[in-house]
Amino acid sequence: MDRNIRRVVCAAVRAADGELILGIRHYSPDMHRQIAQRTDGAKFMGRHYEDQGFVDQWGQWMTREEAYQVAKDTDRLTFPEACATGLDGDRLYSEGLY
């Protein structure tokens, strides 16, 4: 396995200040626990589409569109029908990975 190939690792939500919180899925119970334990957790709540993405193995933020392409290129789309594809572009959802 080539460790230099970019891979989708997990879901991420980006706050307005650029800080990320990571989880199994967007706003999954594990992510909610992290938010609740932070003194500044409120900044992660209610983040919309443009701030819901993924990170790679280096912790780099990816939009849903970037993550879709990375997952597709690395044959990680287990359930491609669970992703958004079409005229509005291809977007990754966690359900497409597992």
C-alpha positions as CSV (number, residue, x, y, z in Angstrom):
1,M,0.0,0.0,0.0
2,D,1.3,3.4,-1.0
3,R,1.2,5.6,2.1
4,N,1.6,8.7,0.0
5,I,-1.8,8.3,-1.7
6,R,-4.4,10.6,-0.2
7,R,-7.3,8.8,1.5
8,V,-10.5,9.9,3.2
9,V,-10.3,9.1,6.9
10,C,-13.3,10.5,8.7
11,A,-16.0,13.2,8.7
12,A,-15.2,16.7,9.9
13,V,-17.1,19.8,10.8
14,R,-15.3,23.1,10.3
15,A,-16.1,26.1,12.6
16,A,-16.1,29.7,11.3
17,D,-12.5,30.1,12.7
18,G,-11.3,27.1,10.6
19,E,-10.9,24.7,13.6
20,L,-12.1,21.2,12.9
21,I,-13.9,18.6,14.9
22,L,-13.7,15.0,13.7
23,G,-16.2,12.1,14.0
24,I,-17.4,8.8,12.6
25,R,-20.2,10.7,10.8
26,H,-21.3,14.4,10.7
27,Y,-23.0,15.1,14.0
28,S,-22.8,11.4,15.1
29,P,-23.0,10.7,18.9
30,D,-19.2,10.7,19.2
31,M,-19.0,14.2,17.6
32,H,-21.8,15.5,19.9
33,R,-19.9,14.2,22.9
34,Q,-16.8,16.1,21.8
35,I,-18.8,19.3,21.2
36,A,-20.4,19.0,24.7
37,Q,-17.0,18.6,26.4
38,R,-15.5,21.7,24.9
39,T,-16.0,25.2,26.4
40,D,-16.2,26.5,22.8
41,G,-18.3,23.6,21.5
42,A,-21.2,25.9,20.4
43,K,-19.0,27.1,17.4
44,F,-19.4,23.7,15.8
45,M,-23.2,23.5,16.1
46,G,-25.4,24.4,13.2
47,R,-22.6,24.3,10.6
48,H,-24.1,23.9,7.2
49,Y,-23.1,22.2,4.0
50,E,-20.0,24.2,3.2
51,D,-18.6,23.4,6.6
52,Q,-19.3,19.7,6.6
53,G,-16.5,17.8,4.9
54,F,-13.8,15.2,5.6
55,V,-10.2,14.9,6.5
56,D,-7.4,12.9,5.0
57,Q,-4.7,10.9,6.8
58,W,-2.7,14.1,7.3
59,G,-5.6,15.9,8.9
60,Q,-6.2,18.1,5.8
61,W,-9.7,19.4,5.3
62,M,-11.6,18.3,2.2
63,T,-14.9,19.5,0.9
64,R,-17.5,16.9,0.1
65,E,-16.7,17.3,-3.5
66,E,-12.9,16.8,-3.0
67,A,-13.5,13.9,-0.7
68,Y,-15.8,12.2,-3.3
69,Q,-13.0,12.3,-5.9
70,V,-10.4,11.0,-3.4
71,A,-12.7,8.2,-2.3
72,K,-13.5,7.3,-5.9
73,D,-9.8,7.4,-7.0
74,T,-8.8,5.1,-4.2
75,D,-11.8,2.7,-4.7
76,R,-13.2,3.5,-1.2
77,L,-16.8,4.1,-2.5
78,T,-18.4,1.0,-1.0
79,F,-21.9,2.4,-1.5
80,P,-21.7,5.0,-4.3
81,E,-25.5,5.1,-4.5
82,A,-25.5,6.8,-1.0
83,C,-23.5,9.8,-2.4
84,A,-24.9,12.7,-4.3
85,T,-24.0,12.6,-8.0
86,G,-25.3,14.5,-11.0
87,L,-25.6,17.9,-12.5
88,D,-24.9,19.6,-9.1
89,G,-21.6,17.7,-8.8
90,D,-20.5,14.6,-7.0
91,R,-20.4,14.8,-3.1
92,L,-19.3,12.3,-0.6
93,Y,-21.5,11.3,2.3
94,S,-20.2,8.9,5.1
95,E,-22.8,6.4,4.1
96,G,-21.0,6.0,0.8
97,L,-17.9,4.7,2.6
98,Y,-19.3,2.2,5.1
